[in-house]
Amino acid sequence: MAEEPLVRWDWIGRNWPNIQGLLVDHVVMALVPVVIGLLIALPLGLAGARWRWLYQPTVGVMNVIYSLPSLAVFIVLIPITGLATRETVMVPLTFYAMAVLIPAVVDGLTSVPDHVRQSAVAMGFTPLRRLLRVELPIAVPVVLAGLRVAAVSSISLVSVGALVGRGGLGYLFIDGWQRQFYTPIVVGIVLTVALAAAADLLLVLAQRLLTPWSRARRTA
Amino acid sequence: MNWVIDFFTNPDNWSGPDGIPTRLLEHLEFSGISLLLAMLIALPLGLWIGHTGKGALFAILSANAARALPTLGLLVLIVLLMGVGTIVPVLIPLVALAVPPILVNTYEGIRNVDPDLRDAAYGMGLRGGQVLGRVLVPTALPLIMLGLRVAAIQVVSTATVAAYVGLGGLGRFIVDGLATKDFPSTIGGAVLVALLALIVQLGFGLVQRFLVSPGVSQRLTIR
C-alpha cells in the first residue's frame, strides 16, 4: 500500500470514457437545479421585494430548508423519486439554490436607488419596462454573486449523492474507497474543483458582459 | 411514516454503543471540535485581513476554491492515507468546510463597517486594537455570527459522511441502514441529523440576540 502512487496516469487513460460520462452526469445534476432555482427565485424575489411582509416568512422557510443535510433529504426522497435517479439529487439541490438566490434577487432589487426608479417613472417607463430595462440590470451584480455561490456549492454537493447511488464524479470516491485506490479519488476531487472554478469564471465573465457600465466607471 | 415511529419507539435504539445518545454525542464531538478549530484559524485571520486590508484577495480566492472541495472525496482520501485510528482524518475535511464561511463573513463584516464610524473611533483617541475590539467587531457581529452559523450547520450536516468511512456519529444509522436495507434506521438517522441542524440554526439565532448590541441589530430605535 505504501508504494501505491497518488495518481496512476495509465488508469486515467484507460478509464477516460467512463470519467467523461460521470463528468457530464455531474454537470447536468449540478447545473440544472441552479437554472431551475433561478427561474423560480426570480418571480418569488420580485414578489418579496414588492411586498416586504412576504419576504421574512419566505426567508425563514428557505433558511430551514437550507439547514437540512443533503444526505438526509436524498434519503427521505428515495421512496418518491427512486434510488439512484438524477431526480433524487436534483430536487434538493434546486431548493438549496433557491435558498441562496431568493435573498440575492430581493437584495439586488432593493439595491436600486430610489432616485433611479423615480427617474425611470418620470421618463414614462411602464412598470414592466422599468423592471426589465432599469431595475433588473442594476440588480445583476448582486444576483450573479448569489448565482456563483449557488453554482459552486451545487457542484460540490452532487458528489454526496454517490452514497445513494447517483453522484456524478462522487462515484469515483466510492470506487476508490472500496478498492483502497487513490487515483479515482484524486481525479474526482481535481475535476470537481476544476468544474466549480470553470462555472465561477463563466459567471464572472457573464457579469462583465451584462454590466458594461461598471467597467466604464472604473476606467473613467 | 410508521417506520420512523417504530425506529424512535424501539428501546434498543436508545441505549448501548449503537444507541441514539452515544451516536449523538459522537456527532457533537466531531462537529464541535471541527468548528472550534475552524474558528481558531478563521476568526483571527478574518479580523486581521479585514482590519489591515492585507492579503484580502488571496484569502477570498482561496476560501472560494475551498468551498468547491467535495467533502466526501477529501474524507475518503485522507482516511486512506492516514488510517482510521483517530478522529483526525474526519476533522481535516470538516475544518476545511467550516473555515471559508467564517473567514469570508468576518472579513466582509469588518471591511463593510461604515468608514465614518472607524474614523470617529480613531478621532476619539482609540488605538488600532481598541478600534477593532470596541467598534469594528461589535458592529460586524451580525455578519460574523452569520458566518459561524453557516459553518456550524454545514459541519453538523456533513459530519454524517464520517460514518461512510467507518466512524461513528448519527451518520451510522443512515449508512448502516442503507447497507443492510434497514430503511427505518436510514430514515430515522436522516430525521435525527435534520433535527440537529435545525436546533443548531435556532440556537445560533438565540445566541445572536444576546450577543449583538441592540443598537447594531436595530432592536433599539434611536429617536
Interface residues (C-beta under 8 A of the other chain):
Chain A: N63 V64 Y66 S67 L68 P69 S70 L71 A72 V73 I75 V76 V149 V152 S153 I155 S156 S159 V160 A162 L163 V164 G167 L169 G170 L172 F173 I174 G176 W177 Q180 Y182 I185 V186 G188 I189 T192 V193 L195 A196 A197 D200
Chain B: N64 A65 R67 A68 L69 P70 T71 L72 G73 L74 V76 L77 V79 L80 L81 I153 V156 S157 T158 T160 V161 Y164 V165 G171 I174 V175 L178 T186 I187 G189 A190 V191 V193 A194 A197 L198 V200 Q201
